[in-house]
Amino acid sequence: MNFIGTLCLLLVLTTFAGHFSNRMGMPSVIGQILVGIIVGPALLNWVQPNQLINLFSNIGVIMLMFIGGLESNLTLLRRFFKPAIIVALCGVVMPVVFMGGAAIGFHYSIFEAAYIGVIFSATSVSISVAVLREYHALDTSEGATILGAAVADDIVGVILLSVMISLMGTQGLKTSGQDTNIGLILLEQIAFFGGTYLVVRWIAPYLMSISEKLLMNSTVTIMSMVICLGMAWLADAVGLSGAVGAFFAGIAVAHTPYREVIEAHTEPIGYAAFIPLFFVGIGLSMSFQYLGQSLGLIVVMTILACLTKLLGCGLGARLTGFSFHSSYVIGSGMISRGEMGMITVQIGLQSGLLSNATYSKMVLVIILATIIAPFMLKQALKPNQKQLAPASEKS
């Protein structure tokens, strides 16, 4: 029952923190992350990360990306597929080169520095989705490009991770306690995306139509949750983030006649408990243990973590014809590392590629970059929001 009291406390605090963040012109997620920092081990130490909080947090990111998929348009994502790929590739190359180079400057070995670059090549778009929703910018060309690039970024990141682990002499990517190789990972991911096409075109509409005929309350909503959680689990099983599977599940359900009903039912489920715990969980992971002795490293790597994505992805957007302002929005939307960075650094620790001290420092950099990201995206969106025309109005 202790968790129930903790959950109650966190929901009260995140509600008021989100309210005051909005009153001060900041995204509500900032207040929720700050709650985790204040009540967590970093400051007051009232609440420590535990299995239940992590479980709620994981469900929260899945729900958030499912809702993001519900509000996305598959036609628009197809239209912006090419710029999304270019944005993703530019946003991977810059962190690997510049953050890896900076790590060498701080006396890391070449292999360890390269792995640090791979850690920060990943993008976690979950927080960006929350900010884009808050500013009604998901259904824009910029929003579609950010979402598409994040999916491509995820795939490229997994491939790079596999290559690094193979080069550094480990026995494979240990995501489930079994050894795998690059070829198998690619084959599984191709199968996943092939299955995703089937889900969007036929399986999801068929399952949703069956659910309407079942003699139970909320069967349509339950079936949508089955599709969401099932695809999140499959994505995780093939080495992708569960958020990717949940995002495509949202797209699949959105292309059925039940979109409005599902959206009206799932938003209260997600935002009532799970999504706030996801943002609190980021704050709870914060630690200032290595801040004093490695301040220079942490400051430099945090700045580079933000700039390499901002400039790399922004450059990719400019190369594909976006305006300077739109490129700035896209670059800002790709800064957050969140759970993808955490997953990569955790694998590095478990595989013996990173020491405990390096792991802690990189976690701190990931969290700092993730906290900065919504500020930058909000700053990019708010002053010139009228410039973001709906994607349907752009060719």
Buried (B, 14 or more C-beta within 10 A) or exposed (E): EEEEEBBEBBBEBBBEBBEBBBEEEBBBBBBBBBBBBBBBBBBEEEBEBEEBBBEBBBBBBBBBBBBBBBBBBBEBBEBBBEBBBBBBBBBBBBBBBBBBEBBBEBEBEEBBBBBBBBBBBBBBBBBBBBBBBBBBBBBBBBBBBBBBBBBBBBBBBBBBBBEBBBEBEBEBBBBEEEEBBBEBBBEBBEEBBEBBEEBBEEBBBEBBBEBEEEEEEEBBBBBBBEBBBBBBEBBBBBBBBBBBBBBBBBBBBBBBEBBEBBBEBBBEBBBEBBBBBBBBBBBBBBBEEBBEEBEEBBEBBBBBBBBBBBBBBBBBBBEBEBEEBBBBBBBBBBBBBBBBBBBBBBBBBEBEBBEEEBBBBBBBBBBBBBBBBBBBBBEBBEEEEEEBEBBEEBE
